[in-house]
Amino acid sequence: MIRLRSAKVALIRSGVQSVIFEGLRPLISQQASGSGWP
């Protein structure tokens, strides 16, 4: 059960990270082009 719970938490965490990343990508790309990031 503990392993299943940790797997579920990891899945949720990765989903949240992907959503946040997709949401922040435009802002990051704007800042990157403005501040000279690669």
N, C-alpha and C positions, 0 to 999 in steps of 0.2 A: 504493500500500500504506500509506504513512504517513497519508494522508487517511482511509483506511478504519479504521486503528488508532485515530486520534484520535476518529473518530466512535463507535467501539465504547467507548472510554474515556468519552466524554461521555455515552453511553447508560447505561453502568454507573453513572456518577457520579450522573446524574439519578435512576436507579432507587434507588440507596442513599439519596439525599437524600429521595426520596418516602417510603421505608420509615421513615427516621429521623423525618421530619416526622409521619407517621401515628402513630408510636410515642410521640412527645413531645407530640402535640396535647392529650391529656387532661391531662398535667401542666401544659402551658402554660396551658390554659384554667382549671385550678384556681388556678394562681398569679395569672393575670390577674384572676380574680374576687376573689381575696384581696387583691391589691395595687393594685386600681383601674386596671388597664390598660383601654384601649378594647376 
